[in-house]
Amino acid sequence: MADIAEIRHRIKSVQDTHQITKAMELISVAKMRKAIVKQSFSSVYFDSVRYTLKDILRHSTDVRNRYTVHRRDKRAAYIVIAGDKGLAGSFNNNVLNLAWEHMKERPVHYVVTIGQMARAFFESREQQVDLEFTHAVTNPTLHDARGIMRDILELYDRNLMDEVYVVFTRMISASVHKPELVKLLPIEADDIEADVKTTFSGEIYYDPSPKEVMDVLVPEYLVGMIYSALIHSTASEHAARMMAMSSANKNAEKMLEVLDLEYNRLRQSAITTELLDLTSGRFFSENNLHEKVKHHGKSR
């Protein structure tokens, strides 16, 4: 049975852990809200780009771009977005396992990891990581998205890959996060997330030319997709960590209740024992004194 000192030490340890998890929960809430605001600010522009590009691909069969042409081989490249650290429940495992299962179906030539957990995951499975971005998930920016886009397009233009996928976690709500795999290249109308409902049936005119319009839209579309994936992944990570820390806080509070009850029970038992010892000691002392007095009287 644990003694009072051990229970007191365990209570102090749980209280310290509870303070840390509570602080982490509050930090995750603030960062999650910040990421959601960033996504809402950028979504208006990138949604317009997606809508326009999808509309062009559906209504202009004569428009061609090197990023819309299917290649004969199926050499796949993956941009895998995970977190820089754990303590977020199953957030990292879900998205990384989704990427790994999809990779088994295609010959992989390039793996681009964003986040230290993604790099560690593939290294543990002896899968070579070709490009690594370690800080893009901490505070995603358009500069990060454009840098990733430039590196991918450079490899794609050199004919080193035929398909490009991005694997990330989409934040549906604060409590629901879904790992997803989206094909970036080659671009197809069905892969573009835009609700295009139009009855337009006339001819579309491009200024200055269809090729130049597509050359502008395609990079912006890819930047928007990568940036949205980064923001969704960041918000999902913070939401998952918030939920994990909230659960840890509840468990810590339950543990403290049990430990407090055990501590009070042991303390009460110790006090009772001390009182019994004091009472017993006084009783024996009085008896001994009485016996000595009786003995002294007889001897006289």
C-alpha positions in Angstrom: 0.0 0.0 0.0 1.3 3.5 -0.9 2.2 5.7 1.9 1.3 9.4 2.3 4.5 10.7 1.0 4.2 8.6 -2.2 0.6 9.8 -2.7 1.6 13.4 -2.2 4.4 13.0 -4.8 2.0 11.5 -7.3 -0.5 14.3 -6.8 2.2 16.9 -7.4 3.4 15.0 -10.6 -0.2 14.9 -12.0 -0.8 18.5 -11.2 2.4 19.6 -13.0 1.4 17.5 -16.1 -2.1 18.9 -15.9 -0.8 22.4 -16.1 1.3 21.6 -19.2 -1.6 19.9 -21.0 -3.9 22.7 -20.2 -1.5 25.3 -21.6 -1.0 23.2 -24.7 -4.8 22.9 -25.2 -5.2 26.7 -25.0 -2.2 27.3 -27.4 -3.7 24.8 -29.9 -7.1 26.5 -29.8 -5.5 29.9 -30.6 -3.4 28.5 -33.4 -6.3 26.5 -34.9 -8.4 29.7 -35.0 -5.5 31.6 -36.6 -5.2 29.0 -39.3 -8.9 29.0 -40.0 -8.8 32.8 -40.5 -5.9 32.5 -42.9 -7.8 29.9 -44.9 -10.9 32.1 -45.1 -8.9 35.1 -46.3 -7.2 33.2 -49.1 -10.1 31.0 -50.2 -11.9 33.8 -52.1 -9.1 34.2 -54.6 -8.1 30.6 -55.0 -11.7 29.5 -55.3 -12.1 31.9 -58.2 -8.9 30.4 -59.8 -10.2 26.9 -59.4 -13.6 27.8 -60.8 -12.2 29.5 -63.8 -9.7 26.7 -64.6 -12.4 24.1 -64.3 -14.8 26.1 -66.5 -12.1 26.4 -69.2 -11.2 22.7 -69.2 -14.9 21.7 -69.5 -15.9 24.2 -72.2 -12.7 24.5 -74.3 -11.6 21.2 -75.7 -9.0 22.9 -78.0 -7.1 24.5 -75.1 -3.8 22.5 -74.4 -1.2 22.9 -71.7 1.7 20.7 -70.8 0.3 20.2 -67.3 -3.0 18.9 -68.6 -1.6 16.2 -70.9 -1.6 12.6 -69.6 1.7 10.8 -69.8 2.1 7.2 -70.7 4.0 6.0 -67.7 2.8 6.2 -64.1 5.8 7.3 -62.2 4.3 9.0 -59.1 5.5 11.7 -56.8 3.9 12.4 -53.5 3.8 15.5 -51.4 3.0 14.2 -47.9 2.0 16.8 -45.2 2.2 15.8 -41.5 3.2 17.6 -38.3 6.5 18.6 -36.8 5.7 16.9 -33.5 3.3 14.4 -31.9 0.9 14.6 -29.0 -2.0 15.0 -31.5 -3.8 11.7 -31.2 -3.9 9.7 -34.5 -3.4 12.8 -36.7 0.0 11.9 -38.1 -0.6 8.1 -38.3 -3.8 8.5 -40.3 -2.4 10.7 -43.1 1.0 8.9 -43.3 -0.6 5.4 -43.5 -2.9 6.7 -46.3 0.1 7.9 -48.3 2.0 4.7 -47.6 -0.9 2.4 -48.8 -1.3 4.4 -52.0 2.4 4.3 -52.7 2.3 0.5 -52.8 0.1 0.7 -55.9 2.5 2.8 -58.0 6.2 3.0 -58.7 7.4 5.8 -56.6 10.2 8.1 -57.9 9.9 11.1 -55.6 8.7 11.7 -52.1 8.4 15.2 -50.8 7.8 15.5 -47.0 6.5 18.5 -45.2 6.9 18.1 -41.4 9.4 16.1 -39.4 7.0 13.4 -38.6 6.6 12.6 -42.3 10.3 12.4 -42.8 10.8 10.1 -39.8 7.9 7.9 -41.0 9.4 7.2 -44.4 13.0 6.8 -43.1 11.8 4.1 -40.7 10.4 2.2 -43.7 13.6 2.7 -45.7 11.8 4.9 -48.2 14.1 7.6 -49.6 13.0 11.2 -49.1 13.9 13.4 -52.0 12.8 16.8 -50.8 12.1 18.0 -47.3 10.3 21.0 -45.9 10.5 21.1 -42.1 9.0 24.5 -41.2 6.2 24.9 -43.7 3.6 23.4 -41.4 4.4 25.5 -38.4 3.2 28.8 -40.0 2.3 28.2 -43.7 2.7 31.1 -46.1 2.2 31.6 -49.8 6.0 31.9 -50.0 6.3 28.3 -48.8 3.6 27.1 -51.2 5.2 28.8 -54.2 8.6 27.3 -53.3 7.1 23.8 -53.1 5.3 24.4 -56.4 8.5 25.6 -58.2 10.4 22.5 -57.1 7.7 20.1 -58.2 7.2 21.8 -61.6 10.9 21.8 -62.2 11.0 18.0 -61.7 7.9 17.6 -63.7 9.2 19.6 -66.6 12.4 17.5 -66.6 10.1 14.5 -67.2 11.2 12.8 -64.0 7.6 12.1 -62.9 4.3 11.5 -64.5 1.8 12.0 -61.7 1.9 14.3 -58.6 -0.3 13.7 -55.5 -0.6 15.7 -52.4 -1.6 13.9 -49.2 -2.9 16.0 -46.3 -5.6 16.1 -43.6 -8.7 18.1 -44.4 -10.3 19.9 -41.5 -14.1 19.5 -41.8 -14.9 20.8 -38.3 -13.0 21.2 -35.0 -13.7 17.6 -34.1 -13.7 16.0 -37.6 -10.5 15.7 -39.7 -10.2 13.5 -42.7 -6.9 12.4 -44.4 -7.2 12.9 -48.2 -5.2 12.2 -51.3 -5.6 14.6 -54.3 -4.0 14.5 -57.7 -2.3 17.7 -58.6 -0.7 16.7 -62.0 -1.7 16.2 -64.7 -4.7 18.5 -64.2 -8.1 17.2 -64.9 -11.5 18.9 -64.6 -12.9 16.2 -62.4 -10.0 16.6 -59.9 -10.6 20.4 -59.4 -12.6 21.2 -56.3 -15.0 23.7 -57.7 -18.8 23.6 -58.1 -19.2 24.8 -61.7 -22.8 25.0 -62.7 -23.3 27.1 -65.8 -25.7 27.0 -68.7 -23.2 28.9 -70.9 -22.9 27.3 -74.4 -21.2 30.0 -76.5 -17.6 30.5 -77.4 -15.0 31.6 -74.8 -12.5 34.2 -75.8 -9.1 34.5 -74.2 -7.0 37.6 -73.9 -4.3 37.7 -75.0 -4.4 33.9 -75.9 -5.6 30.6 -74.5 -2.1 29.5 -73.9 -1.1 32.5 -72.0 -4.2 32.4 -69.9 -3.5 28.8 -69.0 0.1 29.5 -68.3 -1.0 32.0 -65.7 -3.9 30.0 -64.2 -2.2 26.6 -63.8 0.7 27.8 -61.5 -1.8 29.8 -59.4 -4.1 26.8 -59.2 -1.2 24.6 -58.0 -0.1 27.2 -55.5 -3.6 27.5 -54.2 -4.0 23.7 -53.8 -0.7 23.4 -51.9 -1.4 26.4 -49.7 -4.9 25.1 -48.9 -3.5 21.7 -48.1 -0.9 23.3 -45.8 -3.5 25.4 -44.0 -6.0 22.5 -43.6 -3.2 20.2 -42.3 -2.0 22.9 -39.8 -5.6 23.6 -38.6 -6.3 19.8 -38.3 -3.1 19.2 -36.3 -3.9 21.9 -33.8 -7.5 20.7 -33.6 -6.4 17.1 -33.0 -3.9 18.3 -30.4 -6.6 20.4 -28.7 -8.8 17.3 -28.5 -5.9 15.1 -27.2 -5.0 17.6 -24.6 -8.6 18.1 -23.5 -8.9 14.3 -23.0 -5.6 14.4 -21.1 -6.9 17.2 -18.9 -10.1 15.2 -18.1 -8.1 12.1 -17.2 -5.7 14.1 -15.0 -8.7 15.6 -13.1 -10.1 12.1 -12.6 -6.8 10.9 -11.3 -6.5 13.8 -9.0 -9.9 13.1 -7.5 -8.9 9.4 -6.9 -5.5 10.4 -5.4 -7.1 13.1 -3.2 -9.5 10.5 -1.8 -6.7 8.1 -1.2 -4.5 10.8 0.4 -7.3 11.9 2.7 -8.1 8.3 3.7 -4.5 7.6 4.5 -4.1 10.9 6.3 -7.2 10.3 8.4 -6.0 6.8 9.1 -2.6 8.1 10.2 -4.2 10.7 12.5 -6.4 8.0 14.0 -3.4 5.8 14.6 -1.5 8.7 16.3 -4.5 9.4 18.6 -4.8 5.7 19.5 -1.0 5.7 20.2 -1.3 8.8 22.4 -4.3 7.4 24.2 -2.7 4.0 24.8 0.5 5.7 25.9 -1.3 7.9 28.5 -3.3 4.9 29.7 -0.1 2.8 30.3 1.7 5.7 31.9 -1.2 6.3 34.4 -1.3 2.6 35.2 2.4 2.4 35.8 2.3 5.5 38.0 -0.6 4.0 40.0 1.3 0.7 40.5 4.4 2.6 41.6 2.3 4.6 44.2 0.7 1.4 45.5 4.1 -0.4 45.7 5.6 2.5 47.5 2.8 2.6 50.1 3.1 -1.1 50.8 6.9 -0.8 51.3 6.4 1.9 53.9 
